Amino acid sequence: MAQQNYTCHYNESMGFFYNNSGANDKWDKAQLILVQVVGSLFCCFILVSNAMVIAAVITNKRFHYPFYYLLSNLAASDFLAGIAYVYLMFNTGESSRRLTVKEYFIRQGLLDISLSASLSNLLVIALERYISVMNWKVHSNLTKRRVTLLIVLVWAISIFMGAVPSLGWNCICNVGDCSQLAPIFSRSYLIFWSVSNLVVFLVMVVIYLRIYTYVMRKTAVLTPHTSGSINRKRTPIKLIKTVMVVLGAFVICWTPGLVVLLLDGINCTSCNVMKTKRWLLLLAVLNSVMNPCIYSYKDEEMWTTFKNLLRCIGNGTRRQRSTKANARPLSSAQDTGNSQPPTDDSKNDDQGILKT
């Protein structure tokens, strides 16, 4: 019997693992359509808005600083999240049961990579803000080379974390250890995943509390020695507020999902984790929608750059239409009115015809 329990099931469809774990992933048709429509609109906004954030950082020289490079990398992880959500939403419900093991690993791997990248980026940004604040500068002294290495490290760690289940930490050969939310993921992996992410959340909160207390203390010391209030645009305070709002949104949107994963990992049979799955998914999608809105609302320069980009796109579209209109073949009436002047050869031919 123990031998049968450890038989590997790589060739089975996901329906086998859903039935084995007892996961009821059946969606009401109206609910599924609602989630797909709303989710698709969100995903379109995620892809367009985060592409604009990346374009803004590339085109505006005022953003050529470590903080904004890391912010654009966070936008890149949100962009990947948008792609992952599209793939997930149209391969959920009954469709998820027809997936192969490989397709399911791809589906979940994209989500895990995007979440790991977002979390790693926020941690790196927190450390960058800590360095700049401790030196009381708007931007840190990190070189472009170091920032590039940090970005490469973020994606290397994220890809590895997303690939861990497919590399062996799964329950394909031990179906008794399968979870409900991810029927081919081991419960031990869900515990590791959720606890590690919650610990990183806690570390970032501690870093920002340390930054906040330092800034308040520093401001209290400097204010009596300055004529009037401190120019907050020339201090790290403004950027810190932006990042704290981003971090707060991330924690609010992802903590419920991580707690539910942890409950599934410890095999809480009375928690009914499948009931909240679909709504936690939309909450996670909402986080990637919120980030570009936060950037533009909290940073006037970013909002101005967005408007300039949209204006350029609009002008480019109008020029393209004008070019197409000019290249359109003319009608016979237009040919008569706009014909080219006759050449010397044609004039000589006409004169010869008249003499005859």
N, C-alpha and C positions, 0 to 999 in steps of 0.2 A: 504493500500500500504506500509505503514511504517512497518506493522507487517511482511509482506513478505520479506522486506529488511533485517530484523533481524532474519530470519529463519536460523538455523544452517544446514550446509551441510557436516557433517562428513563422510557420506557414499558415497559421490560423488568421481569420479576419478578426477585426476588433469586436464583432458581435459575440465571439466566444468569450473574450475577456470581460465584456460588460455583463454577460449572463453569469459568469463565474463570480464576479464581485458583488452581484446583486444590485448593481447601479441602475436605477430607472431614469434613463436620459431621454424619455419620450416627451416631446414638446407638443403642446397644443398648437394647431396650425396657425391660429390667429396670433398667438404669442410669438411663434417663430418668424412669421412675416413682419410683425412689428419690430422685433429685435433686429432682423436683417435690414429693414428699411432705415430705421433710426441709426443703426450701426454703420450702414453704408454711407449715410450723410455725414456722420461723424468722421468716418475714415477719409472721405474726400477732403473734408476740412483739414484733417490732420496732415495729409500728404501735401496739400497746397501750402498751408500756413507754415509748416516746418521747413519746406523747401524755400519759402521766402525768408525765413530766419537765417538759413545757411547762406542764401544769396546776399542778404543784407550785410552779414559779417564779411563776406568776401569783397563786396563792392565798396563799402564805406571804410575808409582808412581810419576813421575814429574808433572803429571796433577792432583794430589790429593790436589787441592786447591779450595776455593769457586768459583773463576771465571770459572774454567774448569768444575766443577760440574754443574753450571748454563748453561754453554755452551753446555754440553751434554744434558741438559734438553731442550734447544732450538732445538738441533738435534732431540730429541724425538718428539717434536711438528711438526717438518718438516717431520719426518717419518709418523706421523699420517696424515699430509697433503697429503703425497703420496698415502696413502690408500684412503683418501677422494676423491682425484682427479680421481683415477681409477674408483671408484664407480660412480662418477659424469659423467665422460666421456662416460661410457657405459649405462647411464640412462639419456641421454639428447636428444634434438631434438624430434622426434616423440615418442621415448620411454618415455620421461618425461610426456607425456599426459596420458600414461597408468598407471602411478604410482598411488597408493592409497595415501591418506593424510598422513598416518603413514609413508609410505616409503619415501615420500617427506620430512617429518620432519627429518627422519634419514639422508637423503642425505645432506640437508642443515645444520643439526646439526653438522655433522662431519666437514664440512668446517668451521663453526663458532667456534667450539671448537679449531680446529687447529690454526685458525687466532688469537683467543683470547689468546691461550697459547704462540704463537710466540711473540705477542705484550707484554704480561705480562712478559715473560722472558727477552725481551729486556729492559723493564723498570726496572726490578730487577737488571739486569746486569749493567745498567746505574747507579743505586744507589750504587751498590757494587764498581764500578769503582770510583765513586765520593768519597766514604769513603776512599778507598786506596790512591787516589791521594792527598786528603787533608792531609793524614798522610805521604805522599811521600814514599809509599811502593808499591812493585810490586803486592802484594796480601793483601787483607783486613784481619782483625782479626776475621771474622765471624767463629763461631764454626760449626762443622758438624751438630750439632743439629739444629742450627738456619737455616743453609742452607737447611736442610731437611724440616723444617717447611715452609720455603719460597717456596720450590718446591711443597709441598702439597697444600699450599695456591694458587699458580699459577693454578694448575689443578682444584682445587675446584671452583675458580672463572670462569675458562674457561668452565667447564662443565655446570655451572649455566647459563652463558651467552649463550651457545649453546642450552640450554633447554628452555630459556625464551619464544620463540614463541610457542612451544608445550605446555607450561604451561598456555597459555591463551592470550598472546599478539599476536593475529593473527586476520584475517578477515573472518574466517570461518562462523561466525554468523553475519557478516556485510560486505557483498561482495562489497558494494559501496566504501569501504576504502582499497580495495586490490591494491597492486602495480603491475607493469608489470614484473619487473625482478624476483620477488618472489611472484607468484600470490596468495599465502595464507598468506603472511606477510602483516601486516598493514603498511601503509605509515608512520605513526607516529613512528613505530618501526625502519624502515629504516633510518629515520631522526636521531633518538636516536643513532643507531648503528654507522652510518657514522660520526656524529659529535663527539661522544665520542672517537672513534678511532683517528680522526684527532686531537683532543685536546691532546691525549696521545702522538701522533707524535710530536706535538709542545712542550710538556713538555720535551720529551727526547732530542730534538734539543737544547732547552735552557740549559739542564743539561750538554750536551757535549760541548756547546759553553763556558759554565762556566768552565768546566774542561780544555778545550783547552787554554783559556786565562790564567788560573792559572798556567798551565804547562809552557807556554811560558814565563810568568813573573818569575817563579821559576828558569827556565833554564837560563834566562838572569842574574839573581842574582848570581847563582852558577858558571857560566862559568868563570868569572874573577878570582875566588878563586880556580880553579882546574888546574892542569897541563895537558893541552890538553883538548879535548872534553870529555863530560860526556859519560860514558858507557851507552848507551841507553838500552842495554839488562838488566841492573840492575835497571832501572827506569820503572815507569808505562807507559811510552810513547808507547812502542811497542804494548802492549795489547790494549791500547786506540785506536791506529790506526786500529787494527783488528776490534774492535767493531764498530768504526765509519764507516768503509767500509760496514760492515754487516747492520748497521742501514740505511746507505744511499741507499743500494740496496733494503732494505725492503720498505722504503718510496717511492722510484721511482717506484717500481713494484706494490704497493698497493694503492697509492694515486689516480691514475686515476679511479680505480674501486670504491673507496669510494666516490669520487666526483660524479660519475655516479649514485651510490646508492642514494646519497643526492638529485640529480636532479629528480630521480624517486620518492623519498619521498615527494618532494614539488610539485609533479604532473606537471612536465614540459612536456607538450604535444608536443612541437615543437623540443624537444631534441633528439628524436629517439634513446632512450637508448638501445633498443634491438639490434641495428645494431652493437654496439661495444662489446656486451656481450661475444661472443666466443673468441675474441682476448684478451680481458682483463683477461679471464680465463687462457689463455696460458701465459700471462705476470705474473700472480700470480704463476703459476706452475714454471716458470723460476726462481722466487725468491728462491724457495726451492732447485732448482738445483744449484744456485750460492753459497749458504752458505757453503757447504763442500769444494767447490773450493777455497773460500776466506780463510777458516781455514787453508787449506794445503799450500796455496800460501804465506800467511802472517806469518805463524808459521812453522819454519823449523823443530821443534821437532815433530809437528803433522804430517808433511809430512814423516819424517823418521819412525814414528810409523806406518803410513799407509803402507809403503813399507815392514816393518817387518811383519805386519799382513798378507799381500798378500803373502810374502815368506813362512810364516808358513802354510797358506792355501794350497799353491802349494806343499810344502813338505809333508803335511798330505795327500793330494790327491795321490801323488806318492807312499807313504807308503801303502795306502789303496789298490792301484792297485797291488803292490808287494805282499801284504798279500793274496789278492784274487788269484793271479797267483800261489802262493805256496800251497794254499788250493785246487786247481783244481785237480780232480781225474786223475791219471796217466794212460797212454795207456798200452797195453800188452807188447810192446817193452820196455817201460820205466820200467814196473814191473820186467822184466827179468834182466835188467841192474842194477836196484836199489833195488833188493829184499833183505829182511832182512836175516841175517845169521840163519841157521837152529837151532832149539832148541835141547836139549839132548833127549827128547822123540822122536822127528822125526828121530834123528840119530839111536836110538835103533830099531825103526820100520824098517828102511832101512836095517840094518844089519840082522834082522830076515828074511826079504824077500830074501836076498842074500843066506843065509844058506840053505833055502828050495830049 
